[in-house]
Amino acid sequence: MADKRPGRLFPAWRAVALALAAGVLAGALAVYVSATMSGNTTAAEPAPAADAGAGNAADALCSAKSARARTLADSATGDVAAMLPADPPVSLASLAFNDPDGKPMSIADHAGKTVLLNLWATWCAPCRAEMPALDALQRATGGPGFEVVAVNVDTGDNAKPDKFLEETGVGALARYRDPTLGIFNELKKRGLALGLPVTLLIDAEGCLLAHMNGPAEWAGADAKRLISNAIR
């Protein structure tokens, strides 16, 4: 089994604590206290009701990938050692947010492509610190088979997140948004989100394979190796 030792920049035992502590200081309580919606919706319109039959079929497909999820998580070492296997893998195809034009979309729209889904906000210090690394990962490995989907969850309009991305030179990441916090609440309800940032590795069929709470050094060799293993 691969060595799961913590990485240099973001040790696994500090990752969640760093994200939570910084989030609280910067206003993370707003996520837990002021968010009153339930389920997963977009700013433009409520997400359609899920088809229970289709959802069960998708989850059954994903649950058969448990061994794949464990093998992939075992390959997450060093800088990304905090990545945990989905237990069991579930379908996240219905997770909804807005595309760069402000139109509703979901993970299902990325079918055929492995996705590293990251939720971030400008008030979250660890999120701000890792955005350039996520941008570098997208530049290095993005393409027809893989995309870093960084979804900003600041409330309000696009001005603040756009300004931050411009000031930090983040240009490779598409500007996905969910100002309703619906996507965060859905992941929180599923036990996948403790705070921000939260990152999920989703395969080409919309199945969650691995997840992480807290920041990581996404531009490094450990992250690139993990992504390479994920898209095989």
HELIX and SHEET records of a PDB file:
HELIX    1   1 ALA A   12  ALA A   26  1                                  15    
HELIX    2   2 LEU A   29  VAL A   33  1                                   5    
HELIX    3   3 ALA A   52  SER A   63  1                                  12    
HELIX    4   4 SER A   66  ASP A   74  1                                   9    
HELIX    5   5 ILE A  107  HIS A  110  5                                   4    
HELIX    6   6 ALA A  125  THR A  141  1                                  17    
HELIX    7   7 ALA A  159  GLU A  167  1                                   9    
HELIX    8   8 GLY A  182  LYS A  189  1                                   8    
HELIX    9   9 ALA A  221  ALA A  230  1                                  10    
SHEET    1   A 6 LEU A  84  PRO A  85  0                                        
SHEET    2   A 6 LEU A 208  ASN A 213 -1                                        
SHEET    3   A 6 VAL A 198  ILE A 202 -1                                        
SHEET    4   A 6 THR A 114  TRP A 120 -1                                        
SHEET    5   A 6 PHE A 146  ASN A 152  1                                        
SHEET    6   A 6 TYR A 176  ARG A 177  1                                        
SHEET    1   B 2 ALA A  96  ASN A  98  0                                        
SHEET    2   B 2 PRO A 104  SER A 106 -1                                        
END                                                                             
